[in-house]
Amino acid sequence: MTTTSTPYHPGERAAQARAGRTERADHAGRSIRRTIPTVAARFLAERRMLVLGAADRDGRIWATQLAGPAGFLTAPDERTMAVAALPAGADPLAEALAGPARVGTIALDPAGRRRMRLNGRSVPDGRGGLRVHADEVVANCPKYIQRRTPTDRPAAGPPRTVAAGPVLTTAQRLAAATADTFFIASTGPDGSVDASHRGGFPGFLEPVAPDRLRWPEYPGNSMFLTLGNLELDPRAGLLLPDWETGGALLVTGEARTDWSEEARQGVPGAERMVELTVTGVLELADATPLTWTDPEYSPAIPR
């Protein structure tokens, strides 16, 4: 929280003003809390997956995922989320989360089209998990979430690296081009981290080159937490889950928003476009012990 009057930092204020959404952002900002309400604690306890964003030891931003049985996320008090999981050694955030870290998280319920963000400071709990002290708790709308239900994979092994490199391979570009969901982690001016969700029909995430990804920004909650961060710091990380196999594609780089009308022409529903210059890619197999059913696409997606 940057001042006593607003929950937004200058980058978020700048993005809201550029979009003409300052008044709506002020209204939406009333839902930003520093504590975990009882209803949110119940929501966490029912979840099977958590997306987490943070900076690695080199300062690059990544987004990754953690999973477990219902109950692996709990809120032992109104300022703390306990996570009974840690990234495995193959994960780019494994080393960073072995000590104190600034993190952005999003708990997702694809089946119920619900999501909740909790951003704060994490420390290892000494028992193979994390404790996250909440600085921001944000309930988000159901827009653009594809409905899916999870299935356990009893034979799933630990996450392992399939490929790593500075740019996307042809196969990885195809995976991006057919994705209907990804998550983006970004960082604020004080080192805070936010994790957010993006969804659309396959093809909405466009691999325009081995080192570039582009996507439309559809109408959202007018907070501009992600784009506000990018106004001040372009570092970002993307997570593309493979819902069918339990694998994942992790991408890091620098993202910039194109606010021009020309950029969004011909893209239904786009209010602006974002382009990520890729600087690192990690493809993981068995990133999660879950697979998910085929999607029921969100009715909010522009057609």
C-alpha positions, 0 to 999 in steps of 0.5 A: 500500500503506497499511501493512506488514500490509495492501494495503487503505486504510481505505475498502476495509477499511470496505466489506469489514467492511460486507459481512462479507468481511474474512477473505476479503479478507485471503486475496485480498489476497495476490495484490496485487503491486507488480511485473508477473510474467512470466505477466502480461507475456506476457498484456499483450503479447497484448492488443488493448485497455486500459481506463484511468481518470484524473482530468481537469484539473477533477478529474472521473473518467473511464474511456476505452479505448486499442487497438492491435495485439498488442504495443502493451502491453509490460512492459519491466521488472517495474515498468513497462507501456509503452502504444503509444497515447494518447487522441485530442483528443476524449477527456476524458483527452487533456489530463490524460495529456499530462503525469504522471497517476495512472491505473488500468488494466485489460487485458481478454481477452474471448475468454479471459475474463481480465483484469488490473488495473495501477494506478500513475503514467503519463508520456508516453513522447515517442513517442505513448504512455505509460509506467505505473509500477506501484503495484498489479498485480491478477489478477482472476477470469473472472466476468461477462466476456462472450466476444467476439473482435475484428475490425479496422476498416481504415477507422476514423478518429480518435475524434470527438465525437457528443454531449456534455452534462451528462445522458444523452439518450434514445438514450444511455439506451437504449444503457445499458439494452442494455449487457452490459458497462461499466467503472468508474474510481474514486479512492482517498484518496491520489489513486490511481485504479482501473479495474474491470469490470462485466458482466451481461445487458442491462438490468443497468445501469438508466438510472433518469433522465437524470442517474442510472444504477443497477446491482447488485453481484454477488459478486466477489473480496471486495477491494472496491477500487471500493466501498472507493474510493466509501466515501471519494470518490464521484467515478467514471467509466463507459465503455460500449463499443459493441462493434458499431461501435467507438464508446463512451459515457463518463459521469462523476459521483458514485456511492454504494453502497446497502447496504440489503436493500430496495434489492436486493430483486427483483434476482437475485444482487445483494448491494448496489446502486450509483447514479451521479448523472451530471454529464457525458456524452461520446459518441464515434464511432470510439473504437477501431479494433476491433469485436467478435463477438456476446457469449457471456454469462458463465455466472456471471451470475445468472439 
